[in-house]
Amino acid sequence: MPSELPVLTSTPARADHAVRAAGRALARLGRSDLGGHLVLVAGRDGPSDPAAEERAAARAVEHALRRRPLRLPPVPGAPAAPCPPD
């Protein structure tokens, strides 16, 4: 879940590798000003390896930003832009 607060957290709380991957994805997308919360869920076979969780976290960040752009506060003096439909 994206957030305008520049803090990244996760459930479970000790998923540091996934949180770092999410931060790298935000930076790559030019949105390092954002934060959010990652929820990691183990599959049927138990927890996956850290590299797989990193790839999943990066893809989740990309998907969340494409699917639901954040509605940031307007810049004073800038013309209003229409919001995309949900």
C-alpha positions as CSV (number, residue, x, y, z in Angstrom):
1,M,0.0,0.0,0.0
2,P,1.6,3.3,-1.1
3,S,1.8,6.2,1.4
4,E,2.8,9.8,1.1
5,L,4.9,9.3,4.3
6,P,8.4,8.4,3.2
7,V,8.6,5.4,5.5
8,L,8.6,1.7,4.4
9,T,7.3,-1.0,6.7
10,S,6.4,-4.6,6.3
11,T,4.5,-7.5,7.7
12,P,6.3,-9.6,8.9
13,A,8.4,-6.8,10.5
14,R,11.7,-8.5,9.8
15,A,11.5,-8.6,5.9
16,D,14.4,-6.1,5.5
17,H,15.4,-7.5,2.1
18,A,11.9,-6.9,0.7
19,V,11.7,-3.4,2.2
20,R,15.0,-2.5,0.7
21,A,13.9,-3.8,-2.7
22,A,10.7,-1.7,-2.4
23,G,12.8,1.3,-1.7
24,R,15.0,0.7,-4.8
25,A,11.9,0.2,-6.9
26,L,10.4,3.6,-5.7
27,A,13.8,5.3,-6.5
28,R,13.9,3.7,-9.9
29,L,10.4,5.0,-10.6
30,G,11.4,8.5,-9.5
31,R,9.1,8.2,-6.4
32,S,11.6,7.9,-3.6
33,D,9.5,10.6,-1.8
34,L,6.9,7.9,-1.1
35,G,6.7,5.1,1.4
36,G,4.2,2.4,2.2
37,H,3.6,-1.0,3.8
38,L,4.4,-4.4,2.3
39,V,2.6,-7.5,3.3
40,L,4.5,-10.7,2.6
41,V,2.6,-13.9,2.5
42,A,4.3,-17.3,2.3
43,G,3.1,-19.6,-0.5
44,R,2.0,-23.2,-0.1
45,D,5.6,-24.4,0.1
46,G,6.5,-22.1,3.0
47,P,8.6,-18.9,2.8
48,S,10.3,-18.2,-0.5
49,D,14.0,-17.3,-0.8
50,P,15.0,-13.6,-0.3
51,A,15.7,-13.0,-4.0
52,A,12.1,-14.1,-4.9
53,E,10.7,-11.9,-2.2
54,E,12.8,-8.9,-3.5
55,R,11.4,-9.4,-7.0
56,A,7.9,-9.7,-5.7
57,A,8.2,-6.5,-3.6
58,A,9.6,-4.6,-6.6
59,R,6.7,-5.8,-8.8
60,A,4.2,-5.0,-6.1
61,V,5.5,-1.4,-5.9
62,E,5.3,-1.0,-9.6
63,H,1.8,-2.4,-9.8
64,A,0.5,-0.3,-6.9
65,L,1.8,2.9,-8.4
66,R,0.4,2.0,-11.9
67,R,-3.0,0.9,-10.6
68,R,-3.7,3.7,-8.1
69,P,-1.7,6.9,-8.5
70,L,-1.5,8.9,-5.4
71,R,-3.6,12.1,-5.3
72,L,-1.0,14.6,-4.1
73,P,-2.1,18.0,-2.8
74,P,-2.3,20.7,-5.5
75,V,0.6,23.0,-6.1
76,P,-0.4,26.6,-5.3
77,G,-1.0,28.5,-8.5
78,A,-1.0,25.4,-10.7
79,P,-4.1,24.6,-12.8
80,A,-6.2,21.8,-11.5
81,A,-5.8,18.5,-13.4
82,P,-8.6,15.9,-13.7
83,C,-8.2,12.8,-11.5
84,P,-8.1,9.5,-13.3
85,P,-11.1,7.2,-12.7
86,D,-10.7,4.4,-10.2
